[in-house]
Amino acid sequence: MKEMTKGQIFRKGMKDGMPICLGYFAVSFSLGIAARNAGITAFQGFLMSFLNNASAGEYALITTIAADAPYLEAVLITLVANARYLLMSTALSQRFSPKTGMGHRMLVAYDITDELFGIAIARDGDLEPFYSYGAFAVAIPGWAVGTAFGIIMGNLLPGILVRALSVALYGMFLAIIIPPAKKDKVVGVLVAISFAASYVASRAPGISRLSEGTRTILLTVLIAGAAALLFPRREEAADGA
């Protein structure tokens, strides 16, 4: 079978990335509504989403901006919220050809999301950077433009409708956490513990005086760390073992 050229691989990535682009546009529109409520302009929202293509990470950042939190807190909460991408980057790094340069590796790591990771890791053979570049070429604009469009529409729509649309982002997060929680009882219990701990932290003397972002960072690290120690994921047995 004739080997595909880099251009063909790039176009294949664009084709596979188009459904992701459309999904990103819809989700980031709701993110844009939240960004508008935090006083972020359409250009700022576009730039934020272009450089940080991550719903949970961006929403965490938006909440710190709305609370007028210090820069260090904003950096830390974004890092914690996006920590899972470090693991995805490690997994993808094992799929590159040994000949792949560091520049390509870093560019692919720039936009590892759940969906883009999924289509890349599912391909047979060595990971070709140009496939990811093709997917990025449509996915990133979809996310960034969707955020900016959400901010613009948030400025034009009636206030009551903007408040209603703001709830859509919470619906997105519920759609993310409910399926794995139903599939794995441990995940479900941890989600419930996280909700309860967040409420208690907002009311408890001392810790309630901390900013919302700082409480989120502490709870995320503590609960995730405890879960990793108490309920480590077991590797599947190798074939033939």
C-alpha positions as CSV (number, residue, x, y, z in Angstrom):
1,M,0.0,0.0,0.0
2,K,1.3,3.4,-1.0
3,E,2.5,5.5,1.9
4,M,0.5,8.7,2.5
5,T,2.2,12.0,2.0
6,K,2.4,14.6,4.8
7,G,-0.2,16.7,2.9
8,Q,-2.6,13.7,2.7
9,I,-2.1,13.0,6.4
10,F,-2.8,16.6,7.2
11,R,-6.0,16.6,5.2
12,K,-7.1,13.4,6.9
13,G,-6.5,15.1,10.3
14,M,-8.7,18.0,9.2
15,K,-11.4,15.6,8.1
16,D,-11.4,13.7,11.4
17,G,-11.2,17.0,13.3
18,M,-14.2,18.6,11.7
19,P,-16.9,16.9,14.0
20,I,-14.7,17.9,17.0
21,C,-14.7,21.5,15.7
22,L,-18.5,21.6,15.5
23,G,-18.8,20.2,19.0
24,Y,-16.2,22.6,20.4
25,F,-18.1,25.5,18.9
26,A,-21.3,24.6,20.7
27,V,-19.6,24.0,24.0
28,S,-17.3,27.0,23.9
29,F,-20.4,29.2,23.1
30,S,-21.6,28.5,26.7
31,L,-18.1,29.1,28.0
32,G,-18.2,32.5,26.2
33,I,-21.4,33.4,28.1
34,A,-19.6,32.7,31.4
35,A,-16.6,34.7,30.2
36,R,-18.8,37.6,29.3
37,N,-20.3,37.6,32.8
38,A,-16.7,37.8,34.1
39,G,-16.1,41.0,32.1
40,I,-13.9,39.4,29.4
41,T,-14.1,40.9,25.9
42,A,-14.6,38.9,22.7
43,F,-11.0,39.4,21.7
44,Q,-9.7,38.4,25.1
45,G,-12.0,35.3,25.0
46,F,-10.8,34.4,21.6
47,L,-7.2,34.7,22.6
48,M,-7.8,32.8,25.9
49,S,-9.4,29.9,24.1
50,F,-6.8,29.9,21.3
51,L,-4.0,29.5,23.8
52,N,-5.8,27.3,26.4
53,N,-8.1,24.8,24.6
54,A,-9.6,23.2,27.7
55,S,-13.2,23.6,29.0
56,A,-12.5,22.8,32.7
57,G,-9.3,24.7,32.8
58,E,-10.8,27.8,31.1
59,Y,-13.8,27.8,33.3
60,A,-11.6,27.5,36.4
61,L,-9.6,30.5,35.1
62,I,-12.8,32.5,34.4
63,T,-14.0,32.0,38.0
64,T,-10.6,33.3,39.3
65,I,-10.8,36.3,37.0
66,A,-14.4,37.0,38.1
67,A,-13.2,36.8,41.7
68,D,-10.3,39.2,41.0
69,A,-7.9,36.6,42.2
70,P,-4.1,37.0,42.1
71,Y,-2.2,35.9,39.0
72,L,-0.5,33.0,40.9
73,E,-3.8,31.6,41.9
74,A,-5.1,31.8,38.3
75,V,-2.0,29.9,37.1
76,L,-2.2,27.2,39.8
77,I,-5.9,26.5,39.3
78,T,-5.4,26.3,35.6
79,L,-2.5,23.9,36.0
80,V,-4.4,21.7,38.4
81,A,-7.5,21.6,36.2
82,N,-5.4,20.7,33.2
83,A,-3.1,18.2,34.9
84,R,-4.6,15.2,33.1
85,Y,-3.1,16.4,29.9
86,L,0.3,15.7,31.3
87,L,-0.6,12.0,31.4
88,M,-2.0,12.2,27.9
89,S,1.1,13.8,26.6
90,T,3.2,11.0,28.2
91,A,1.0,8.4,26.5
92,L,1.3,10.1,23.1
93,S,5.1,10.5,23.4
94,Q,5.4,6.7,23.4
95,R,3.7,6.6,20.0
96,F,6.1,8.9,18.1
97,S,8.8,7.5,15.9
98,P,12.2,7.8,17.5
99,K,13.1,10.1,14.6
100,T,10.4,12.7,15.5
101,G,12.1,15.9,16.6
102,M,11.4,17.7,19.8
103,G,9.8,20.6,18.0
104,H,7.0,18.4,16.6
105,R,6.5,16.7,20.0
106,M,6.1,20.1,21.7
107,L,3.7,21.4,19.0
108,V,1.5,18.3,19.3
109,A,1.5,18.7,23.1
110,Y,0.3,22.2,22.7
111,D,-3.3,21.1,22.0
112,I,-3.9,17.7,23.6
113,T,-7.6,17.5,24.6
114,D,-9.7,14.5,25.4
115,E,-11.1,14.3,21.8
116,L,-7.9,15.1,19.9
117,F,-6.0,12.7,22.0
118,G,-8.7,10.0,21.3
119,I,-8.5,10.3,17.5
120,A,-4.6,10.4,17.5
121,I,-4.1,7.5,19.9
122,A,-6.6,5.4,17.9
123,R,-4.5,5.5,14.7
124,D,-2.3,2.5,13.8
125,G,1.4,2.7,13.8
126,D,3.6,5.6,14.7
127,L,1.9,8.9,15.5
128,E,2.4,11.3,12.6
129,P,2.5,15.0,13.8
130,F,0.9,16.3,10.6
131,Y,-2.3,14.3,11.4
132,S,-2.6,16.2,14.7
133,Y,-1.8,19.5,13.0
134,G,-4.7,18.9,10.5
135,A,-7.1,18.2,13.4
136,F,-5.8,21.3,15.3
137,A,-6.3,23.5,12.2
138,V,-10.1,23.1,12.5
139,A,-10.6,22.3,16.2
140,I,-8.7,25.2,17.6
141,P,-10.6,27.9,15.6
142,G,-13.9,26.2,16.4
143,W,-13.2,26.5,20.1
144,A,-11.8,30.0,20.0
145,V,-14.4,31.5,17.7
146,G,-17.2,29.8,19.7
147,T,-16.0,31.5,22.8
148,A,-15.8,34.9,21.2
149,F,-19.2,34.4,19.6
150,G,-20.7,33.5,23.0
151,I,-19.3,36.7,24.5
152,I,-20.6,38.8,21.6
153,M,-24.1,37.2,21.8
154,G,-24.0,37.6,25.6
155,N,-23.6,41.3,25.1
156,L,-26.5,41.5,22.6
157,L,-29.1,39.1,24.1
158,P,-31.5,40.1,26.9
159,G,-30.2,39.6,30.4
160,I,-32.8,36.9,31.3
161,L,-31.7,34.8,28.3
162,V,-28.0,35.2,29.1
163,R,-28.6,34.0,32.7
164,A,-30.5,31.0,31.2
165,L,-27.6,30.2,28.8
166,S,-25.1,30.4,31.7
167,V,-26.7,27.2,33.1
168,A,-25.7,25.3,29.9
169,L,-22.1,25.1,31.0
170,Y,-23.0,23.4,34.2
171,G,-25.1,21.0,32.1
172,M,-21.9,20.2,30.0
173,F,-20.0,19.3,33.2
174,L,-22.8,17.1,34.4
175,A,-22.7,15.4,31.0
176,I,-19.0,14.8,31.5
177,I,-19.1,13.4,35.0
178,I,-22.4,11.4,35.1
179,P,-21.4,8.6,32.5
180,P,-18.2,7.6,34.3
181,A,-19.9,7.9,37.7
182,K,-22.6,5.5,36.6
183,K,-20.0,3.1,35.2
184,D,-17.6,3.1,38.1
185,K,-19.0,3.3,41.7
186,V,-15.7,4.6,43.0
187,V,-15.9,7.6,40.6
188,G,-19.5,8.1,41.7
189,V,-18.6,8.2,45.4
190,L,-15.6,10.5,44.7
191,V,-17.9,12.9,42.8
192,A,-20.3,13.0,45.7
193,I,-17.5,13.5,48.2
194,S,-16.2,16.4,46.0
195,F,-19.6,18.1,46.0
196,A,-19.9,17.7,49.8
197,A,-16.4,18.7,50.5
198,S,-16.7,21.8,48.4
199,Y,-19.9,22.9,50.3
200,V,-18.3,22.2,53.7
201,A,-15.2,24.2,52.7
202,S,-17.3,27.1,51.7
203,R,-18.9,27.2,55.2
204,A,-16.2,25.9,57.5
205,P,-14.4,28.5,59.7
206,G,-11.0,29.4,58.5
207,I,-11.0,27.6,55.1
208,S,-14.1,29.5,54.0
209,R,-12.0,32.7,54.2
210,L,-9.8,31.4,51.4
211,S,-10.7,32.4,47.9
212,E,-12.8,30.0,45.8
213,G,-9.9,29.3,43.6
214,T,-7.6,28.4,46.4
215,R,-10.2,26.1,47.9
216,T,-10.7,24.4,44.5
217,I,-7.0,23.8,44.2
218,L,-6.6,22.3,47.7
219,L,-9.7,20.1,47.3
220,T,-8.7,18.9,43.9
221,V,-5.2,17.9,44.9
222,L,-6.3,16.3,48.2
223,I,-9.2,14.3,46.8
224,A,-7.4,13.2,43.6
225,G,-4.3,12.3,45.6
226,A,-6.2,10.3,48.1
227,A,-8.2,8.5,45.4
228,A,-4.9,7.6,43.5
229,L,-3.5,6.1,46.7
230,L,-6.6,4.3,47.9
231,F,-8.0,3.2,44.5
232,P,-5.2,2.9,42.0
233,R,-6.1,1.9,38.5
234,R,-5.0,-1.6,37.7
235,E,-3.3,-2.3,34.4
236,E,-4.9,-4.8,32.2
237,A,-3.1,-8.1,32.0
238,A,-0.9,-8.5,29.0
239,D,-2.2,-10.8,26.2
240,G,-1.2,-14.4,26.9
241,A,-0.4,-13.6,30.6
